[in-house]
Amino acid sequence: MHEQFTDPFASHVYQAILNTLNGHATKNLSEVPEEPRSKKRKLQPKAESVLQTPPSFTTLREKLVGIVKSWDPSLFQNLAFDKYAVPLLQAIIESDVPAKVKKEKKSKSSKRDKKLANILLFGEDESFFPQTLELNVPDPEDFVNRLLRDTVGSRIIETIIKVSSDETIQHVWNTYFNDEEKLVELSQHAAANFALQRIFERLTNPDDITLSVKTLLFEAVDLICNISHLS
């Protein structure tokens, strides 16, 4: 099935199926601008575009998402950089809203019950503490850093930031953004700056917000001063 994700035609069919199962009405192709999609960021569907669907659609959607989540995490490392697979993976990540389970049954949840966003970030273990992680994918931090700076893969990080819990957001911030040099570098990167914008929208810790504002504000002031000096 994963071969279909990288197919330039089949991947669109899967997206259409997922949109239908989610109740998202899609625009007619004649209404889509002819500008290259690779240069545009994915627009979020409007609330009025969501249609009511029968309960069977939810079951089918969960079955499709469950199949994808059962794949070996290393497979995602390849798909996350493919220009045809990424839009479909984004749609699946956004569709992966697990049903609420009782506390006593939580420990019995299988891999299929874990969010795809966390599987991409942490492998099979959703722990946020590096000393307890036993990942099936090599160098998870290297993988996410590559995604951040990849023109296609960075879209996956944007989507993960959008749907993840506050706890996951804090871990992602601490691991990949919480450093003055990183903030400046990522803010100036052609791909990573979009993920940086998204995580700014999710920050809740005053110290993190203060660090971001001070770092980037001082950088902007230095830039303006340099430009003024040259003129």
Buried (B, 14 or more C-beta within 10 A) or exposed (E): EBEBBBBEEBBEEBBEBBBBBBBBEEEEEEEEEEEEEEEEEBEEBEEEEEEEBEEEBBEBBBEBBBEBBEBEBEEBBEBBBBBBBBBBBBBBBBBBEEEEEEEEEEEEEEEBBBBBBBBBBBBBBBEBEEEEBEBEBEEBEEBBBBBBBBBBBBBBBBBBBBBBEEEBBBBBBEBBBBBBEBBBBBBEBEBBBBBBBBBBEBBEBEEBEEBBEEBBEEBEEEEEEEEEEEE
